[in-house]
Amino acid sequence: MSHSESIKVKAPNHDSLQLPASLAKLSVPLLGGGAVVLLIGWAIGATAMEGVRYAMLAYLSAYMFCLTISLGALFFVLIQHLSRAGWSTTVRRTAELLAKALPLMGVLFVPILIAVWVGGETMYAWQGEEFMSMEVAKAKALYLNPLFFTARAVFCFLCWVGLVRYFCGQSRRQDETGEISISEKMQFWSGPGVILFSLTTSIAAFDWVMSLAPLWFSTMFGVYIFAGSILSAIASITVLVYWFQSSGKVRDEITVEHYHDLAKLTFGFIVFWAYISFSQYLLIWYANIPEETEWFFYRQSHGWGAVSVVLVLLHWLLPFLALMSRNLRRKPGWVAGWALYVIVLHFVDLFWAIMPQASETLGPSGGGIGIVSVLLCGLGMLGLYLGSIFKMAADVPLIPARDPRLVESLAFENV
């Protein structure tokens, strides 16, 4: 609820709107260190039993972790404009910064394209001899082939980067001009943007993750990836905002009321993620069609069943119970801590979705050395990701300082 008409609103302190110097200085070490750690992780993965294939899937796990956060942040920006939300204005810039990493993710997709064009089973089983010898391969080859795969990937990134450039660019322009018409234009284009986002996110989920098991299919898989994306994005916004405030920035502009709403959204999307995940499992289990059950069969054997149970208990039940309390949702440190926890479990979720396709027998440990590769790839990718975000954040205010809904956000109170 907004009380912008009855509450005196303190004007933003422009000195507090700049990225903390300590974080700005981290950008170069994070970029350099992240690249080195990522290469080391990939090299270690290449020495595992499955060789380059294992290394590429470790890379894909790390890649999808960062990509989904940026995609979720882009959706957050779009939906705030579409709904004309006022409460979120002060935290929307943080979402914009996360979304602005999508061009970097386009560059980091190049190794995946190279693996696809190299062919064989370097990465995707639909290029392997075993699959190609099946009768179904002839029909699926119309869709699963390097040229069409590349064309769809290029289309997705063109759409995402285009949306980022428009919405983040217009938001930045509004910082300079204060034109109300800019907000109206962004609201108008957010509707088509959401439709385009939904289409491209589903394509990416089907192509880059689901097609790792080319005989398996689920029309809900795109929604499953989306649910994890928006959940991890809201959690990432919370953690970054808390990090900024811990460094002495935006303390007056972002209040406990904003943390409360971020916590409510986190709670809601934890339930949504669990609902989609269980619905997908239930329908496949009930139908009991062999080509559909294969995907879940791998995730119930060779140690992956334990990870499945961990996701049920720790990715849904524990944070569900923790964020249920209104009093605890109004404690920024508590909310940020659980948000960081959700981000870690999001990585586990993608690890569970991707890595069983590397081998039927290695299990979650990857023979010991495999899990080291996955963790190093994840840390390296995260270093590159954060480094790029801090580098971009150094030149922009941490809140949209001249947005017409800023007053409403500054005066925002939960009922």
Secondary structure, 3 states (H helix, E strand, C coil): CECCCCCCCCCCCHHHHCCCHHHHCCHHHHHHHHHHHHHHHHHHHHCCCCCHHHHHHHHHHHHHHHHHHHHHHHHHHHHHHHCCCCCCHHHHHHHHHHHCCHHHHHHHCHHHHHHHHHCCCCCCHHHCHHHHCCCHHHHHCCCCCHHHHHHHHHHHHHHHHHHHHHHHHHHHHHHHHCCHHHHHHHHHHHHHHHHHHHHHHHHHHHHHHHHHCCCCCCCCHHHHHHHHHHHHHHHHHHHHHHHHHHCCCCCCCCCHHHHHHHHHHHHHHHHHHHHHHHHHHHHHHHHCCHHHHHHHHHCCCCCHHHHHHHHHHHHHHHHHHHCCCHHHHCCHHHHHHHHHHHHHHHHHHHHHHHHHHHCCCCCCCCCCHHHHHHHHHHHHHHHHHHHHHHHHHCCCCCCCCCCCCHHHHHCECCC
